[in-house]
Amino acid sequence: MEFPLKGRVALVAGATRGAGRGTAVALGEAGAVVYCTGRTTKDHASDYRRPETIDDTAAMVSAAGGTGIAVAVDHLDAAEVEVLVRRIDDGHGRLDILVNDIWGGENLIQWNTPLWKHDLAGGLRMLHGAVDTHLVTSHFALPLLIRRPGGLVVEMTDGTREYNAAHYRLSAFYDLAKSAVLRLAFSQAEELKQFG
C-alpha cells in the first residue's frame, strides 16, 4: 500500500464529525500522523448530544493506515491551543498540514430571522466559534508550519467566495461567519506566500 503522506504531520482542528472527521481519515489513508482535536471526547459529551468523539476519529485514522492522536482542545482557549502546538512540536518537530474546521454553531442559527430579532448572545457565540477559533489556531500553528516549505493550510467553510458574495445566507450571523472564513483563507495565503 502506498502512503504519500508518511512522515507528515497534520492537525485537523474540529475533527469530531462531518467534514473534519472525513478529512482526518483521508489524511490517515495517506499515511499521515493526524492530531484530531475538538471538545467532544469519550469523557465529555457533545453540546448537541451527538455520539461522535475525537477518540473515535483518531481510531478511524489509525485504522485507515495513519496514526491518529486525539487531543481535547477548546480552540477558543488560546492557552489550550498553545499547549497543543507545543505538544506537536515536541513530538514531531514539524507541522505539514493545518485544517481549520472548527464550527459548532448549528444549534445557534435562527434561520430567516433578521439581525435585530436574532438572539444576540447566540449569534455572537456562533461568530466566535466559527472565526475566532480559526484565528487562534492559525496564530499558534503557523510558526511551526512555516519551518519547512510546502506546508498547507485548509480553511473549511461552505459556499464559494463567488456564491457567498452574491447570496444572502439566511442569517446575518451565519452569512458573516461563512464569508469571514473565506477571507481568512485569502489573507493567510497572502501572508504565507513567501514561505512556500
C-alpha positions as CSV (number, residue, x, y, z in Angstrom):
1,M,0.0,0.0,0.0
2,E,1.3,3.5,-0.9
3,F,1.3,6.2,1.8
4,P,2.2,9.5,0.1
5,L,2.0,11.4,3.4
6,K,4.0,9.0,5.5
7,G,6.2,11.1,7.8
8,R,4.0,14.1,7.5
9,V,2.1,15.6,10.5
10,A,-1.4,17.1,10.2
11,L,-3.6,19.0,12.7
12,V,-7.3,18.7,12.0
13,A,-8.9,21.2,14.3
14,G,-12.6,20.2,14.6
15,A,-12.2,16.5,13.8
16,T,-15.1,15.2,15.8
17,R,-17.6,14.7,13.0
18,G,-18.6,15.7,9.5
19,A,-16.0,17.2,7.1
20,G,-13.3,17.4,9.8
21,R,-13.7,13.7,10.5
22,G,-13.7,12.8,6.8
23,T,-10.6,14.9,6.2
24,A,-8.7,13.4,9.2
25,V,-9.5,9.9,7.9
26,A,-8.4,10.7,4.4
27,L,-5.1,12.1,5.7
28,G,-4.8,8.8,7.7
29,E,-5.4,6.8,4.5
30,A,-2.4,8.7,3.0
31,G,-0.2,7.7,6.0
32,A,-0.1,10.9,8.0
33,V,0.2,11.4,11.7
34,V,-3.1,13.3,12.4
35,Y,-3.8,15.2,15.6
36,C,-7.6,15.1,15.9
37,T,-8.9,17.9,18.1
38,G,-12.2,19.1,19.4
39,R,-14.1,19.3,22.7
40,T,-16.2,16.0,22.4
41,T,-14.4,13.0,23.9
42,K,-15.5,9.7,25.4
43,D,-15.5,11.6,28.8
44,H,-17.0,14.9,27.6
45,A,-20.4,14.8,25.8
46,S,-21.3,16.9,22.8
47,D,-23.3,20.1,23.2
48,Y,-25.6,18.6,20.6
49,R,-26.0,15.2,22.2
50,R,-24.2,13.6,19.3
51,P,-22.3,10.3,19.7
52,E,-19.2,11.1,17.7
53,T,-15.9,11.8,19.5
54,I,-12.4,12.8,18.7
55,D,-11.3,9.4,20.2
56,D,-13.4,7.6,17.5
57,T,-12.0,9.8,14.8
58,A,-8.4,9.1,15.9
59,A,-9.1,5.4,15.9
60,M,-10.5,5.7,12.4
61,V,-7.4,7.5,11.3
62,S,-5.2,4.7,12.7
63,A,-7.4,2.0,11.1
64,A,-7.1,3.7,7.7
65,G,-3.3,3.5,7.8
66,G,-2.1,6.7,9.6
67,T,-1.5,7.5,13.2
68,G,-4.5,9.2,14.9
69,I,-3.9,11.2,18.1
70,A,-7.0,12.6,19.9
71,V,-6.4,15.7,21.9
72,A,-9.2,17.5,23.7
73,V,-8.9,21.2,22.9
74,D,-11.3,24.2,23.1
75,H,-10.0,26.3,20.2
76,L,-11.4,29.4,21.8
77,D,-8.9,29.0,24.6
78,A,-5.5,30.4,23.4
79,A,-3.6,28.6,26.2
80,E,-5.0,25.2,25.3
81,V,-4.1,25.7,21.6
82,E,-0.6,26.9,22.5
83,V,-0.1,23.7,24.6
84,L,-1.4,21.6,21.7
85,V,1.1,23.2,19.2
86,R,3.9,22.8,21.7
87,R,3.0,19.1,22.0
88,I,3.1,18.6,18.3
89,D,6.5,20.4,18.1
90,D,7.9,18.4,21.0
91,G,6.7,15.1,19.5
92,H,7.5,15.7,15.8
93,G,9.3,19.0,15.3
94,R,7.1,19.8,12.4
95,L,3.6,20.5,11.2
96,D,2.9,20.0,7.5
97,I,-0.9,20.4,7.2
98,L,-3.3,22.6,9.2
99,V,-7.0,22.1,8.7
100,N,-9.3,24.6,10.5
101,D,-12.7,23.0,10.6
102,I,-14.0,24.3,13.9
103,W,-17.6,25.3,13.8
104,G,-20.1,24.2,16.4
105,G,-22.8,26.8,15.5
106,E,-25.6,24.6,14.2
107,N,-27.8,25.0,17.3
108,L,-27.3,28.8,17.4
109,I,-28.6,29.7,14.0
110,Q,-32.1,31.3,13.7
111,W,-32.8,31.0,10.0
112,N,-34.8,33.7,8.3
113,T,-34.6,35.9,11.4
114,P,-33.4,39.5,10.9
115,L,-30.3,40.6,12.9
116,W,-32.3,42.7,15.3
117,K,-34.6,39.7,16.2
118,H,-31.9,37.0,16.3
119,D,-30.6,36.0,19.7
120,L,-27.6,38.3,20.2
121,A,-25.7,36.0,22.5
122,G,-26.2,33.0,20.3
123,G,-25.2,34.9,17.1
124,L,-22.0,36.3,18.7
125,R,-21.2,32.8,20.1
126,M,-21.6,31.4,16.6
127,L,-19.1,34.0,15.2
128,H,-16.6,33.3,18.0
129,G,-16.9,29.6,17.3
130,A,-16.6,30.0,13.6
131,V,-13.9,32.7,13.2
132,D,-12.0,33.3,16.5
133,T,-11.2,29.6,16.8
134,H,-9.6,29.6,13.3
135,L,-7.6,32.7,14.1
136,V,-6.4,31.4,17.5
137,T,-5.4,28.1,15.9
138,S,-3.5,29.6,13.0
139,H,-1.8,32.1,15.3
140,F,-0.1,29.3,17.2
141,A,0.2,26.7,14.5
142,L,1.6,28.8,11.6
143,P,5.1,29.4,13.1
144,L,5.5,25.6,13.3
145,L,4.1,25.1,9.8
146,I,6.4,27.6,8.1
147,R,9.6,26.0,9.3
148,R,9.6,23.8,6.2
149,P,8.4,24.9,2.7
150,G,5.4,23.1,1.3
151,G,3.0,23.3,4.2
152,L,-0.7,23.5,3.6
153,V,-3.5,25.4,5.4
154,V,-7.1,24.5,4.7
155,E,-9.9,26.7,5.9
156,M,-13.2,24.8,5.9
157,T,-16.5,26.6,5.4
158,D,-19.3,26.4,2.9
159,G,-20.1,28.3,-0.2
160,T,-17.5,29.7,-2.6
161,R,-16.3,33.2,-2.4
162,E,-18.4,34.0,-5.6
163,Y,-21.5,32.3,-4.2
164,N,-21.3,34.0,-0.8
165,A,-20.6,37.4,-2.4
166,A,-23.9,37.2,-4.3
167,H,-26.2,35.3,-2.0
168,Y,-27.6,36.1,1.5
169,R,-27.1,33.1,3.7
170,L,-30.5,33.5,5.6
171,S,-28.9,34.8,8.8
172,A,-26.6,37.8,9.2
173,F,-24.5,36.0,11.7
174,Y,-24.2,32.8,9.6
175,D,-23.6,34.9,6.5
176,L,-20.8,36.7,8.2
177,A,-19.2,33.6,9.7
178,K,-19.1,31.8,6.4
179,S,-17.7,34.8,4.5
180,A,-15.2,35.6,7.1
181,V,-13.6,32.2,6.9
182,L,-13.2,32.5,3.1
183,R,-11.5,35.9,3.7
184,L,-9.2,34.3,6.3
185,A,-8.1,31.7,3.8
186,F,-7.3,34.5,1.3
187,S,-5.4,36.5,4.0
188,Q,-3.3,33.6,5.1
189,A,-2.5,32.7,1.5
190,E,-1.1,36.2,1.1
191,E,0.9,36.1,4.3
192,L,2.3,32.6,3.6
193,K,3.4,33.1,0.0
194,Q,6.9,33.8,1.0
195,F,7.2,30.5,2.9
196,G,6.3,28.2,0.0
